């Protein structure tokens, strides 16, 4: 928690071949967006900066930190500071270790627009968390504008 009493998080938009690496969050009621697809990342430790936090979170959650991870944008509201990082995924998804959540996979742009992604492990569509979907829509729009 920051000096202002806000929670600070660092989350990663990791992309490969026009798709986005997502984590299917556990189906437990005491977490934000249970059973939804979201980004890898999480809360910063006390005294930890966002750059260090995103690297720690990715190492803990997937056993891999992309070599070229950069800050994409930050958003702050009355309770949370969200630091969005972006990086290309330079290894095969199969090389990642899923250490948190119930599934991982690459989400297509079509999935982002419809707000659902199919889970191979569960055999069903699950929703994207609204803030995650919105961040991806913003990222997609900004990448398209740069082309």
N, C-alpha and C positions, 0 to 999 in steps of 0.2 A: 504494500500500500504506500502511496506517495505521501509527502508532507501535507498535501491538501486533502488527504483521506480518500483519494481515488485509487481504485484498483488499476494496475497497469499490466497489459498483456502484450505479447509478441506472437504473431501468427504468420504463417508462410503460405503464399500462393506459389506453389511449385508446379511447373508446367513442362510438358513434353509433347511434341508433335500436335500442338493445338488443343491439348487436353490438360486437365488439372488434377493433381494428386489430392485426394480427399480421404478423410477418416470417417468411418461410420461409428459414431459415439455409442457408448454402452447404453443399454436400456435400463438405466437406474434413475429413479425420480429426483435424486438430490443434486443432479448436475444440470447445467444449462444445456438445452437442446438434446435431451436424451433420445436416442434412436434416430438422430438426424445426421446427415453428412455435413462435415465441417472441415476446417483447416487443421493442420498439425501446428502445435504451439501451445502456449498457455501463460499462466501468471508468472510475473517476474519475482524472483526471490528478493528479500530485503537487501537494499544496497546494490542490486544488480542492474546494469544498464540493458536496454532492449537488444543491442547487438549481441551481447553475451548471452542473454536469456533465450533468444531464438536458437542460437547454436546449441545450447544445453538442452532445450526442449526437443529439438529434432534428433539429437543424439539419443536421448532417452526414449522417444516415441517410435522412431523408425531405424535407429542405428546408423544414420547417415546424415551428414551436413553437406549440402551442395557447396562446391567451392566458390561460386560466384553469387552469393546471396546479398541482396541490397535492399535498403528501405524503399518501399514503393510509396507509401503515404501513412500519415497518422491522423486519427480522428479522436476527438475528446468530447465527451458529454458530461452530464452532471455526476456520473458515477465511475466511468471507465475511460482510460486512455488506451486506444487500440493502435498498435504499431504493426502495419502490414508490410511484410517483406515479400520479395519475389525472387525466384531463381529457376533456372532450367534444371530439370532432372536429367542428370547425365549417366545414370545407371538404369538398368532394367528394373521395373517395379518388383519383379520376383526376387531381386537382391535385397530388398528392404525387409527389415524385421518389424512386424507389427507387435509392439510392446504395450500399446494402449488403444482401446477401442475394440470393436468386433469385426471390422473389415477395413480394407483400404482398396483404392482403385483409382483409375483415371476417369475423370468426369468429362464428357464431351460438351461442346458448346451447346448442342441441342438439349442435353440434360440440364445445363445451367438455365436455359430459357424456360424449360417446362417446370423446373424446380424439384425434380426427382431424379434419382440415380438408382439403377438396379444393383442389388447386392448379390454377387455370385454365392457367397457363403450362406446367406439367408434365403436366397431364391425369391426375393421380392423387391419391389420398388420401395425406397425410403426417401423422405423429403430432405432437401437441403435446408440448413438453418437459414432463416431470412437474412441475417447480417452477412453470412457467408455468400449467399446468392447475390446480394446487392454488391458486395465487394468484387465478386467475379464479373458482374455486369459492367461495373465501372472500369475494371482492369481490361476487359475485352474491348470496350468502347475506346479507351485511351490507346490501346495497342493498334486498333484499326485506324485511328486518326493519325498515327505515326507512319503508316504505310503509304 
